[in-house]
Amino acid sequence: MEQQVTVAIVEDHPVVTEGVASWIQSDPGQRVRLVRTARDLTGLLDEPRATVDVVILDLELSGELVTAQIPGLVTAGFRVVAFSGHSDPLIVMETLDNGAHAYVSKEEGRDHLVEAVLAAAADRPYVTRSQARAILADQRPARPALSEQERQALLLWFQGMSKASVGRRMSISENTVRQYISRARAKYAATGRSAPSKDALLARAIEDGVIKPGEIVPYKSFASAAADHPSLGAPGR
Amino acid sequence: MTAVQPAVQPTVPSAAEPTVPPTVQPAVQPKAMMADRYQRAFTIAVVFLVVVWHIAGAGGQLLHNRADYSSFAFQGAMWLVMAVAIAVGSVLVLRGTPSWRSAWAVALIALAASTAAAAASPASQMLAVNWAWGTAGWTGVLVLLRRRFSELGCYLAAVALGVFGVQVWDGLDRTVLAGFLATLAWSTGAQVAVAAGVRALDVAAGQAATAARSEQAALERAATAEIITAARHARWLALQESAVPLVAELAAGTADPGDPLVRTRCEVQAARLRRLLAEGDEVPGPLVHELQASADVAERRGIAIEIETAGPLPLVPGPARRVITDAAIAILTAARTRTRITLATVAAGIAVSFVADTGSVVPLPAADEGVAIEHQQDGAILWAEARWNSR
């Protein structure tokens, strides 16, 4: 059995902390181990880095948004999975731009939080539906250029289809669906402010063949967004 | 400006798109200006009368009797003072209703000029050569015309008293008194009559204007009522096709409320009624609003419904919205426990999708009004997408 991923939960509502702990415990593979809970961020940075792999961070602590604290956490070597009731695409984008590995809305927690933590521990991209929504809604001029296939896969995923169904709809394999969605996420890791977590995600994406170094063009004008890159693209629907 | 016109042809309502009553423009009443116009015409007539009287009547008498005055120059000066008072008074009344100060200032100057002219006349034939009394009275009519009638009465009495006082000073006998009373009756009587006549005409014009206003209001009400009737008729037509036969069957007992199929039909009709009501609401995002209304009945049935949007959504025209919400009602009615509805901006349009555990294929409306509908069944889960393109 692989080594357990260790997590800390930073959450100001004990009932939510208990809920998250119960999801972790009910994971059949017992792949995640809860090592620390905290109601705020003080003291977390003093924690020996080796004991906590991933921080599950509520974005609102005592009524204040803590998205600005994420760069400090990732610089200290923590991987951050944001877990929040705020599903505003702008907040999601800011969270990812600041270096969080993934964003999980509170509605998505049961189905996605443990998986997102595991993906973050491995520096692999994990895209929830709320993240897909934020990417689809992204209107910033500096947004990365997504191919039609990537956009279509994100749209169907956001709409609520399973990845297998998205594959059937697009006449591609489920694995290719994951490729498209992960590649879109990796492109976002290449934009905006620099963070060690984003570099790690990008390096892993290249290693896994999700994206090629040539496809990482941080500030591409969206005017050139239409063309799909042929290297990984299976035929469309 | 013309009267408000109904924006729709009330006789041919569209069943597909109930008309939304346009905002009725604030009343613009061409006839309401009538009262003001008539009043101005009466004012101009009075100005004309006073000016003609002063030049032809008083001026003529002044020149005719010029040899009889002890000082023609003084009488001429008084005539000029009176002329200035009339000019100022005319300007004041033509520019609007003068304030009581300026009206009375003009009137009192005329009164003073009249009394001075009378006092400077030869005692023996003061009344015979008096040119100023009439003019002073007319000047009062001019400036006090639209003030309280008693003010004009007081003024005319003051003018007459001024002349009478001079006469008493000069010496009063029965013949002179008879002459004074005859002049008073003739001159002041004419002035009172003109003032009263103008007042009566003012009142008549006001009544005509009020009548015109209420006629205008009645026309507007009728136009609004027609628009509302048209919208109602369109809704009625929409219900005729679907809800009314169902209610009739239920009433006749041919449809059994215990039959699941009948219950489904009822649910669909209830959702349509809610949507119909929501269509009349003016909200920033009408499509989301109508989807919420369509989802209301399913939500009461215990179906968990999520509605999420991505991106700034374009405005979808009414007929296209109806095709989309028809698809929503069909899917929501068939959903067993949950439905996810998403709205996303796509190139030149909008993609509204539904993911629901319908268990089986749901008959969806045909593509229409620029809306294309696609679907895919994966086991118990139905995915359907209604895409509308603005192009």
Boltz contact constraints between the chains, C-beta under 6 A:
constraints:
  - contact:
      token1: [A, 133]
      token2: [B, 310]
      max_distance: 6.0
  - contact:
      token1: [A, 136]
      token2: [B, 310]
      max_distance: 6.0
  - contact:
      token1: [A, 136]
      token2: [B, 344]
      max_distance: 6.0
  - contact:
      token1: [A, 137]
      token2: [B, 310]
      max_distance: 6.0
  - contact:
      token1: [A, 137]
      token2: [B, 311]
      max_distance: 6.0
  - contact:
      token1: [A, 155]
      token2: [B, 344]
      max_distance: 6.0
  - contact:
      token1: [A, 159]
      token2: [B, 342]
      max_distance: 6.0
  - contact:
      token1: [A, 159]
      token2: [B, 353]
      max_distance: 6.0
  - contact:
      token1: [A, 160]
      token2: [B, 340]
      max_distance: 6.0
  - contact:
      token1: [A, 160]
      token2: [B, 355]
      max_distance: 6.0
  - contact:
      token1: [A, 161]
      token2: [B, 383]
      max_distance: 6.0
  - contact:
      token1: [A, 165]
      token2: [B, 378]
      max_distance: 6.0
  - contact:
      token1: [A, 169]
      token2: [B, 376]
      max_distance: 6.0
